[in-house]
Amino acid sequence: MQLEIRPDPAEVGRARRWARSRLAGSGIQADEPLAETLVLLVSELVTNAVVHTGRPAVLRLSLPDCDAADDSATVRLEVADSSGRAPTPRCADDDATGGRGLALVDGLADRWGWTREGAGKRIWCELDRCAQPRQAAAGCGVVGLSAYEELAYEALFTGA
């Protein structure tokens, strides 16, 4: 499955909606942590392509054709663009409004990388269906979703 992405920030929302719609027939429930993580990764990689290249891109999603009990299923997400500029992880300071995308990808995906393709590149990441969430990303101190869930619980219930 693939979606053509125009170099327009509005495409990020369209890419998230498209990814959510593809989950329905895959056996991945919309409320599964895997689905939420996948949509966040789509958002980050498409945002990077739109913001940093200013060129059209292609979003590809490979979802497992399986039921919820399949332990070996892997979801693969790819964004290909025609820019030869390599993705560069950055460490953003506390006040920065950007610069955390690849650190989030590193913290949330089970594997990720990129390859050159002609004059452009393909950035990819994979999520294992039954893997435990990672606790922290290397560098920059980005924390995985499971740690945020605990903080969200505390924020909602300790302040009342």
C-alpha positions as CSV (number, residue, x, y, z in Angstrom):
1,M,0.0,0.0,0.0
2,Q,1.3,3.4,-0.8
3,L,0.2,7.1,-0.7
4,E,1.7,9.9,-2.7
5,I,2.6,12.9,-0.5
6,R,2.7,16.5,-1.8
7,P,5.2,18.9,-0.3
8,D,2.5,20.5,1.8
9,P,2.3,20.4,5.7
10,A,-1.4,19.5,5.4
11,E,-0.3,16.1,3.9
12,V,0.8,15.0,7.4
13,G,-2.7,14.8,8.7
14,R,-3.8,13.1,5.5
15,A,-1.1,10.5,5.9
16,R,-2.1,9.8,9.5
17,R,-5.8,9.3,8.4
18,W,-4.7,7.0,5.6
19,A,-2.5,4.9,7.9
20,R,-5.4,4.6,10.4
21,S,-7.8,3.5,7.7
22,R,-5.3,0.7,6.6
23,L,-5.2,-0.7,10.1
24,A,-8.8,-1.8,10.1
25,G,-8.3,-4.8,7.8
26,S,-5.0,-5.8,9.2
27,G,-6.1,-7.3,12.5
28,I,-4.4,-4.4,14.3
29,Q,-7.0,-2.7,16.5
30,A,-7.1,1.1,16.5
31,D,-6.7,1.2,20.3
32,E,-3.6,-1.1,20.3
33,P,-0.4,0.6,21.4
34,L,1.1,-0.6,18.1
35,A,-1.5,1.3,16.1
36,E,-0.9,4.5,18.1
37,T,2.9,4.1,17.7
38,L,2.6,3.5,14.0
39,V,0.5,6.6,13.5
40,L,3.0,8.7,15.4
41,L,5.9,7.3,13.3
42,V,3.9,8.1,10.1
43,S,3.5,11.6,11.4
44,E,7.2,12.1,12.2
45,L,8.6,10.6,8.9
46,V,6.1,12.4,6.7
47,T,6.7,15.7,8.5
48,N,10.5,15.3,8.0
49,A,9.9,14.6,4.2
50,V,7.6,17.6,3.8
51,V,9.6,20.1,5.9
52,H,13.1,19.2,5.1
53,T,12.9,18.3,1.4
54,G,10.1,20.5,0.0
55,R,9.6,17.7,-2.6
56,P,6.9,15.1,-3.2
57,A,7.3,11.8,-1.3
58,V,5.8,8.3,-1.2
59,L,4.6,6.7,2.0
60,R,4.5,2.9,2.0
61,L,3.0,0.7,4.6
62,S,3.4,-3.0,4.9
63,L,0.9,-4.4,7.4
64,P,0.9,-8.1,8.4
65,D,-2.0,-10.2,7.1
66,C,-2.6,-11.9,10.4
67,D,-4.8,-12.2,13.4
68,A,-4.1,-10.7,16.8
69,A,-2.4,-13.9,18.1
70,D,0.5,-13.8,15.5
71,D,3.7,-13.2,17.5
72,S,5.9,-12.9,14.5
73,A,4.2,-10.0,12.6
74,T,6.2,-7.0,11.6
75,V,4.9,-3.7,10.4
76,R,7.1,-1.7,8.0
77,L,6.8,1.9,7.2
78,E,8.8,3.7,4.5
79,V,9.0,7.2,3.2
80,A,10.8,7.7,-0.1
81,D,11.7,11.2,-1.5
82,S,13.8,12.6,-4.3
83,S,16.2,14.5,-2.0
84,G,19.7,13.2,-1.7
85,R,20.1,14.9,1.7
86,A,20.8,12.3,4.4
87,P,18.5,12.3,7.5
88,T,20.4,13.9,10.4
89,P,19.3,13.2,14.0
90,R,19.6,16.3,16.2
91,C,19.5,16.9,19.9
92,A,17.0,19.7,20.4
93,D,17.2,21.9,23.5
94,D,14.2,22.3,25.9
95,D,12.8,25.4,24.1
96,A,13.1,24.1,20.5
97,T,9.8,23.4,18.7
98,G,11.4,20.9,16.3
99,G,14.4,18.6,16.0
100,R,13.1,15.6,17.8
101,G,11.6,13.5,15.0
102,L,14.4,11.0,14.4
103,A,15.0,10.7,18.1
104,L,11.3,9.7,18.5
105,V,11.7,7.2,15.6
106,D,14.7,5.8,17.2
107,G,12.9,5.5,20.6
108,L,9.7,4.0,19.2
109,A,10.7,1.8,16.3
110,D,12.2,-1.7,16.8
111,R,14.5,-1.0,13.9
112,W,15.0,2.0,11.5
113,G,17.4,3.2,8.9
114,W,17.7,4.7,5.5
115,T,19.1,3.9,2.1
116,R,20.0,6.0,-1.0
117,E,17.9,5.4,-4.0
118,G,19.1,7.0,-7.2
119,A,19.1,10.8,-6.5
120,G,16.9,10.3,-3.4
121,K,16.5,8.2,-0.3
122,R,14.2,5.9,1.5
123,I,13.8,6.1,5.3
124,W,12.2,3.1,6.9
125,C,11.2,1.7,10.3
126,E,9.8,-1.5,11.6
127,L,7.6,-2.4,14.6
128,D,7.3,-5.9,15.9
129,R,3.7,-6.7,16.7
130,C,4.3,-8.3,20.0
131,A,7.5,-6.6,21.1
132,Q,7.6,-4.8,24.5
133,P,7.8,-1.0,24.1
134,R,11.3,0.4,24.4
135,Q,12.0,2.4,27.5
136,A,14.4,5.1,26.1
137,A,16.1,6.1,22.9
138,A,19.8,6.4,22.6
139,G,21.0,10.0,22.9
140,C,18.8,13.1,23.5
141,G,16.9,11.3,26.3
142,V,13.7,10.6,24.4
143,V,11.5,8.3,26.4
144,G,9.4,5.5,25.0
145,L,5.6,5.6,25.1
146,S,5.3,3.2,28.1
147,A,7.1,5.8,30.3
148,Y,4.8,8.5,29.0
149,E,1.7,6.4,29.8
150,E,2.8,6.2,33.4
151,L,3.4,10.0,33.6
152,A,0.0,10.7,32.0
153,Y,-1.7,8.6,34.6
154,E,0.1,10.5,37.4
155,A,-0.8,13.9,35.8
156,L,-4.5,13.0,35.6
157,F,-4.9,11.5,39.0
158,T,-2.4,13.1,41.4
159,G,-3.4,16.7,40.7
160,A,-7.1,16.2,41.6
